[in-house]
Amino acid sequence: MKKFSIPYGKQSIDENDINSVIEALQSDYLTTGPKVKEFEEALAKKLNFKYVVTVSNGTAALHLASLILLKKDDLVITTPNSFLSTSNSILYANAKPVFVDIEKNGLIDLNLVEDKLKKEKIKALYSVSFSGLQVDETKVKYLKEKYNIKILFDNAHFIGKDNGVCDIATYSFHPVKHITTFEGGAIATNNKEFYEKLLILRNHGMYKDEKMYPWEYQMIELGFNYRLPDVACAMGLSQLKKLDYFQKRRHEIAKRYHEKLNLEPLYEYNENSSYHLFVVRYPFKNLDEKAEFFNNLRKEGIFLQYHYIPIPSQPYYKKLGYTYSKKECPVMDKYYLESFSLPIYPSLSEKEQDFVIEKIKEYLK
Ligand SMILES: Cc1ncc(COP(=O)(O)O)c(C=O)c1O
């Protein structure tokens, strides 16, 4: 029997994607051509934003968003439960992340956020739609208005209609995410000024208009080359057509885990979650026991993952003077010990999912 090899997440590529890429390769533009705008317009429609700017990856999206929203030494509240890029982008803008503990569902605890807002002058809240779940937007809107803060949603895990609460949302199109453009990302906003500045920052800080000499450009910002090529945007357009199907599959898989697995889920089945991740808990005694379980499943061809190591516990953050302890972030700390992410991606078959469920039951008696 062929041994399974089941990752926690992976891309779904079909003939249409391949043909779209071939077509783009045979066109006049590999980069900076018509597919970029086409993909951005399609995304804006799907995500319910006025403006979308594609960039080379989700980290670049966060970087440019931070340059727009923040100034040197601004304090920005964010979560320890994210990939490094969320808080790193605050550092890129010479601002300071302030970490606040999470709730049991993996999202930043908005009550603790408000406690901080009462005590300190905070510029912005960077909230992560962890696993595909959005924060309570009514509460975020209240905090935004009461404390006059900027709101960024790191939506690397969420893809769906926006409700107009955030100033900027960022997306990632890394292969494990909902749709892929190989590497890729996007920044979405309803603010025209932000949009125009983002276009310039993405392209070396260069400005050009019809009144200039034909060859002329003016560098008006310190920008970057964060452009997403046409070939990648062609792939994105093709992937976007299948997004509803991808979401349906993720929901089917999530429902099946809920029904068949007797482990505590991160949250009850939620039809609004994008289910980038499916996270469960088990009361491991310590991290060694958790690692042994991961290694046992690896031997069976099942590659579980854990999301995420608390960011302020990273050596670089410690060097900057950040501290992380069970006392400061008790919920995050328990979450780190107990939680893990199961395989979830559109092409995961029922047979493969049943194998995962069977092996988890076998090793977590
Ligand atoms: C929550 C979160 N933010 C940001 C990123 C960064 O995205 P990218 O890998 O496209 O740079 C990721 C990707 O792993 C992520 O999961």
PDBQT file of the ligand as one rigid body, heavy atoms in Angstrom, charges set to zero:
ROOT
HETATM    1  C1  LIG A 401      -0.975  35.651   9.979  1.00  0.00    +0.000 C 
HETATM    2  C2  LIG A 401       0.065  35.829   8.914  1.00  0.00    +0.000 A 
HETATM    3  N1  LIG A 401       0.509  37.062   8.650  1.00  0.00    +0.000 NA
HETATM    4  C3  LIG A 401       1.419  37.286   7.690  1.00  0.00    +0.000 A 
HETATM    5  C4  LIG A 401       1.936  36.258   6.940  1.00  0.00    +0.000 A 
HETATM    6  C5  LIG A 401       2.989  36.559   5.923  1.00  0.00    +0.000 C 
HETATM    7  O1  LIG A 401       2.622  36.214   4.620  1.00  0.00    +0.000 OA
HETATM    8  P1  LIG A 401       3.711  35.826   3.536  1.00  0.00    +0.000 P 
HETATM    9  O2  LIG A 401       4.221  34.464   3.875  1.00  0.00    +0.000 OA
HETATM   10  O3  LIG A 401       2.944  35.832   2.241  1.00  0.00    +0.000 OA
HETATM   11  O4  LIG A 401       4.774  36.849   3.562  1.00  0.00    +0.000 OA
HETATM   12  C6  LIG A 401       1.499  34.956   7.167  1.00  0.00    +0.000 A 
HETATM   13  C7  LIG A 401       2.037  33.853   6.373  1.00  0.00    +0.000 C 
HETATM   14  O5  LIG A 401       2.435  32.838   6.808  1.00  0.00    +0.000 OA
HETATM   15  C8  LIG A 401       0.535  34.727   8.185  1.00  0.00    +0.000 A 
HETATM   16  O6  LIG A 401       0.083  33.507   8.439  1.00  0.00    +0.000 OA
ENDROOT
TORSDOF 0
